[in-house]
Amino acid sequence: MKKLIFTVILSLLTLFAVFSQTELDGNFSVTGKKYSISYERRRDVSGNEEVSRWFATIFCNGKNWELRLPVADYEVKNLSVPKFSETDEGFSLSFGWGGGRYFWHVDFFFKEIGGEPNLYKVLSTVDECLSFKDDDWKTDTQTRAINPPLKITDLDTEKINALLGRGEIYTTLVTCSDSDFNNEIKDKTMHLEVWRDRKWIQSLEYKYTEDFAELFGIKKKFKMVDLNFDGYADILILAGCTAGGAQPYYEAFFWNAEKGQFDFAPPFWQTVTNTNLKCDSENRLLYSSWLHTSGVMTYYIYEFAEGKYSAKAALFHDTETGLYSYEFNWNPQKEDGGINWFSYEELSAEWKRVLEFDGFDF
């Protein structure tokens, strides 16, 4: 009983402190050594209703990023305004919510990647009351790595809801009931069903062809991978193999957050060489390569920004000599004079990571 009384008193004190400050001072802010945050309550729309919502804006080095927080009780039960703290790597936001048998404390940890705070870890603690009469509680703590790290500009209200322990409700589930699923392809059409918020939302079909790749030995499978690092999983399909079965070739359906459904091979996907694909979630990069008929393997590093992929760098590997170059003459009628070839040991650490990075296991 003591723990229950303490928990209730602590919750009331927290709410009283927040609402007292709000009533007396209106919006408020907290300043740290590197980061600062301001909290502002505004009128907003949720569904078809007007609500009073807190917005948090983080400031650092002349830049700022705004978070649209869930509405207490309306969207998340007894949600507190998150407490801001600076950490060794960046900052954290600590949320409290719950009621009845469950009380949650959830810490979001951010660090700077590419000049912008990224959510890279979530620490969740839930106290569950097994018996109010006997004051019997169970505490469970879980640390979840966010991989790839999620840009703060992509951290919308729905994602915050999911990360606060409501992930089951907001999970996108993709299923395939084909009889040859996970086996060698018999029916060259893969039928997929998409479920969101526990409701069916979309049917998808992928048709295997041998126009660009061979299907011999290929299994009908897919993987859920965040290919464009927007915080939503996409559907990656092993479409076949090229170069006599040596190069896996991929196609993909991308989640369109605005439409709330998957789109097949949107225009930005057409700019990617989609053979020997690798996804470096930690660095938010795609790697790919393809073998030219001249015996030269070309490697690419792609980054995704402003709604499109762009090739950050390219590397050429002469499979006959084993040497590498950052330039290559594709015209067989001309000599490769002036091209600087070098050994693997002379490659940068970034390119060694690309070459050694594991691809997809289908």
C-alpha positions in Angstrom: 0.0 0.0 0.0 2.9 2.3 0.8 4.2 2.1 -2.8 0.7 2.8 -4.2 0.3 5.9 -2.0 3.8 7.1 -2.9 3.1 6.6 -6.6 -0.2 8.5 -6.4 1.3 11.3 -4.4 4.3 11.6 -6.7 1.9 11.7 -9.8 -0.2 14.4 -8.1 2.8 16.5 -7.2 4.2 16.2 -10.7 0.8 17.2 -12.3 0.4 20.0 -9.7 3.9 21.4 -10.4 3.3 21.3 -14.2 -0.2 22.9 -14.0 0.8 25.4 -11.3 3.6 26.6 -13.5 1.4 26.7 -16.5 -1.4 28.7 -14.7 1.1 31.2 -13.3 3.7 31.6 -16.0 1.9 30.2 -19.1 4.5 28.7 -21.4 7.9 27.9 -19.9 11.4 27.0 -20.9 14.5 25.1 -19.5 18.1 26.1 -20.5 21.1 23.7 -20.4 24.7 24.2 -21.3 24.3 23.3 -25.0 20.6 22.7 -25.5 17.5 24.5 -24.3 13.8 23.7 -24.7 10.6 25.7 -24.6 7.1 24.4 -23.9 4.0 26.0 -25.4 0.4 25.0 -25.2 -1.7 25.7 -28.3 -5.1 24.9 -29.8 -4.8 22.0 -32.2 -6.9 19.4 -34.0 -6.9 15.7 -33.2 -9.2 13.7 -35.5 -12.3 15.9 -35.8 -11.9 17.6 -32.4 -10.1 20.7 -31.2 -7.7 20.0 -28.3 -5.2 21.8 -26.2 -1.8 20.4 -27.0 1.7 20.9 -25.7 4.5 21.7 -28.3 8.2 21.4 -27.3 10.9 23.2 -29.2 14.5 22.3 -28.8 17.2 24.9 -29.5 20.9 24.5 -30.3 23.5 26.6 -32.1 20.9 28.8 -33.8 18.8 25.8 -35.0 15.5 24.6 -33.6 13.2 21.6 -33.9 9.6 21.3 -32.8 7.8 18.2 -31.3 4.0 17.9 -31.4 3.4 16.0 -28.2 0.4 13.7 -27.5 -2.5 15.1 -25.6 -2.9 13.9 -22.0 -5.9 11.6 -21.5 -7.2 12.2 -25.0 -4.3 10.4 -26.7 -2.2 9.0 -23.8 -3.6 8.5 -20.3 -2.3 10.9 -17.7 0.6 12.0 -19.9 2.9 14.4 -18.2 4.9 17.2 -19.9 8.3 15.6 -20.6 11.2 16.5 -18.4 14.2 17.8 -20.3 17.8 16.8 -19.2 21.2 17.2 -20.9 23.3 14.0 -21.3 26.9 13.3 -22.2 25.8 12.5 -25.8 23.0 15.1 -26.2 19.7 15.3 -24.2 16.8 13.2 -23.0 13.0 13.7 -22.6 11.4 11.8 -19.8 7.6 11.0 -20.0 5.3 9.7 -17.3 1.9 8.2 -18.1 -0.6 5.5 -17.1 -3.1 4.8 -14.4 -5.0 1.9 -12.8 -2.6 -1.1 -12.7 0.1 0.3 -14.9 2.4 3.3 -14.5 5.0 4.1 -17.2 8.2 6.1 -17.1 9.8 6.4 -20.5 13.1 8.2 -21.4 13.9 9.2 -25.0 17.6 9.7 -25.6 18.9 11.9 -28.4 22.3 12.5 -29.9 23.4 14.7 -32.8 23.9 13.0 -36.2 24.3 15.0 -39.3 23.7 18.3 -37.5 20.3 17.2 -36.1 19.2 15.5 -32.9 18.4 11.8 -33.5 16.5 9.5 -31.2 18.8 6.5 -30.7 17.5 4.9 -27.5 14.4 4.5 -25.4 14.4 3.3 -21.8 11.0 2.2 -20.6 10.0 1.2 -17.0 6.6 0.0 -16.2 5.2 -0.7 -12.7 2.4 -3.2 -12.7 0.1 -3.7 -9.7 -0.5 -7.4 -9.3 -2.6 -6.9 -6.2 -3.7 -3.5 -4.7 -4.8 -5.3 -1.5 -1.4 -6.9 -0.9 0.6 -4.0 -2.4 2.1 -6.4 -4.8 3.9 -4.7 -7.7 6.1 -5.9 -10.5 8.6 -3.6 -12.3 9.9 -4.3 -15.8 12.6 -2.2 -17.5 13.4 -2.4 -21.2 16.0 -0.6 -23.2 15.3 -0.4 -27.0 17.9 0.7 -29.5 16.3 2.8 -32.3 18.0 1.5 -35.4 18.3 3.4 -37.5 18.3 6.5 -35.3 15.2 8.6 -35.9 15.6 12.2 -36.9 13.8 14.5 -34.6 12.1 16.1 -37.6 10.6 12.6 -38.4 9.4 12.0 -34.8 5.7 12.8 -35.2 2.9 12.3 -32.6 2.1 8.8 -33.8 5.6 7.6 -33.4 5.8 9.1 -29.9 2.6 7.3 -29.0 4.1 4.0 -30.2 7.4 4.5 -28.4 5.6 5.3 -25.1 4.6 1.6 -24.9 1.7 1.7 -27.2 3.6 0.1 -30.1 1.2 -2.9 -30.4 -1.6 -0.6 -31.4 0.4 1.3 -34.0 2.3 -1.6 -35.5 2.1 -2.1 -39.3 1.9 -5.8 -40.0 2.5 -7.3 -43.5 1.4 -10.9 -44.1 1.6 -13.4 -47.0 -0.6 -16.5 -47.2 0.7 -17.9 -50.5 1.2 -21.7 -50.3 4.8 -21.3 -51.7 5.7 -18.5 -49.3 9.2 -19.0 -47.9 9.9 -21.6 -50.5 11.0 -21.7 -54.1 8.7 -19.7 -56.3 5.8 -21.6 -58.0 3.2 -18.9 -58.4 5.0 -15.8 -59.8 2.7 -13.4 -58.0 3.3 -12.7 -54.3 0.1 -11.6 -52.5 0.6 -9.4 -49.4 -1.9 -8.0 -46.9 -1.2 -4.9 -44.9 -2.7 -4.3 -41.4 -2.5 -1.0 -39.5 -3.9 -0.3 -36.0 -5.2 -3.9 -36.1 -7.2 -3.2 -39.2 -6.7 -4.3 -42.8 -5.8 -1.4 -45.0 -4.2 -2.6 -48.2 -3.6 -5.6 -50.5 -0.4 -5.7 -52.5 0.8 -7.9 -55.4 4.4 -8.3 -56.6 4.9 -10.1 -59.9 8.2 -11.9 -60.4 9.6 -11.6 -63.9 12.8 -12.8 -65.6 13.2 -9.7 -67.6 16.2 -8.5 -65.5 17.0 -11.4 -63.2 16.9 -15.1 -63.0 14.5 -16.8 -60.5 16.3 -20.2 -60.2 16.7 -21.1 -56.5 15.0 -17.8 -55.4 12.6 -18.1 -52.5 9.3 -16.1 -52.2 10.2 -13.9 -49.2 10.3 -10.3 -48.1 11.9 -8.4 -45.2 10.7 -5.3 -43.4 13.5 -2.7 -43.6 13.6 1.1 -43.2 15.3 1.7 -46.5 14.9 5.5 -46.5 15.4 6.1 -42.8 12.1 7.9 -42.1 11.2 5.7 -39.1 8.8 3.5 -41.1 9.6 0.0 -42.2 9.5 -0.7 -45.9 8.9 -4.0 -47.8 12.1 -5.3 -49.4 11.7 -8.2 -51.9 14.5 -10.4 -53.3 13.4 -10.2 -57.0 15.9 -12.5 -58.5 19.6 -12.7 -59.4 21.7 -11.3 -62.2 25.1 -12.1 -63.6 24.4 -15.8 -63.8 22.9 -15.9 -60.3 25.8 -14.1 -58.6 24.1 -10.8 -57.9 20.9 -10.6 -55.8 18.5 -8.0 -57.3 15.9 -6.3 -55.1 12.6 -4.4 -55.4 10.7 -2.6 -52.7 7.4 -1.1 -51.5 7.9 2.1 -49.5 5.6 3.3 -46.7 3.9 6.6 -47.7 3.1 8.3 -44.4 0.9 10.9 -46.1 -1.3 8.4 -47.8 -1.1 5.8 -45.1 -0.1 3.0 -47.5 2.7 1.4 -49.4 3.9 2.6 -52.8 5.8 0.3 -55.1 9.1 1.5 -56.4 8.5 5.3 -56.2 10.6 7.5 -58.4 13.5 8.0 -55.9 14.0 4.2 -55.9 14.7 4.3 -59.6 17.9 6.2 -59.0 19.4 3.4 -56.9 21.5 0.5 -58.3 19.5 -2.2 -56.5 21.9 -5.2 -56.8 24.0 -6.5 -53.9 22.1 -4.1 -51.6 23.1 -3.4 -48.0 21.5 -1.1 -45.5 23.7 0.6 -42.9 21.1 1.8 -40.5 23.6 3.2 -38.0 25.0 5.7 -40.6 21.7 6.0 -42.5 23.3 4.9 -45.8 22.5 2.3 -48.5 25.3 0.4 -50.2 25.1 -1.4 -53.5 27.3 -2.8 -56.2 27.1 -4.3 -59.7 29.6 -6.2 -61.9 30.2 -4.7 -65.3 30.9 -7.0 -68.3 34.4 -5.6 -68.4 35.2 -7.3 -65.1 35.0 -4.1 -63.0 32.8 -4.1 -59.9 31.3 -0.7 -59.1 30.3 0.2 -55.5 28.0 3.0 -54.5 27.2 4.8 -51.3 23.7 6.4 -51.2 22.2 8.8 -48.7 18.6 9.8 -48.5 17.7 13.5 -48.1 14.9 15.8 -49.2 12.8 12.9 -50.5 15.4 11.3 -52.8 18.5 9.2 -52.9 21.8 10.6 -54.1 25.1 8.8 -54.7 27.5 10.1 -52.1 30.5 8.3 -53.6 31.6 5.5 -56.0 34.4 3.0 -56.0 35.7 0.8 -58.8 37.3 -2.6 -58.3 39.2 -4.4 -61.1 38.4 -8.1 -60.3 41.3 -9.2 -62.5 44.1 -7.2 -60.7 42.4 -6.8 -57.4 43.1 -3.1 -57.4 40.7 -0.2 -56.7 40.1 3.3 -58.0 37.8 6.3 -57.5 37.7 6.8 -61.3 37.3 4.6 -64.3 37.3 4.9 -68.1 34.3 3.0 -69.5 35.3 3.4 -73.1 37.1 0.2 -74.1 38.6 2.0 -77.1 40.7 4.2 -74.8 43.5 3.4 -72.5 43.1 3.9 -68.7 46.1 6.2 -68.7 46.2 8.6 -65.7 43.8 6.5 -63.5 45.2 6.0 -60.0 44.8 2.3 -58.9 45.6 1.2 -55.4 45.3 -1.7 -53.0 42.7 -2.6 -50.5 45.0 -1.5 -47.6 45.0 2.0 -49.0 41.2 2.3 -49.0 39.6 4.7 -46.5 37.9 3.4 -43.4 34.5 4.3 -44.9 35.1 2.2 -48.0 36.4 -0.7 -46.0 33.2 -0.6 -44.0 31.2 -0.7 -47.2 33.0 -3.7 -48.5 32.9 -5.7 -45.2 29.3 -4.8 -44.3 26.9 -7.7 -44.3 24.1 -7.8 -47.0 20.6 -9.1 -46.5 20.1 -12.8 -45.6 17.2 -14.1 -47.7 
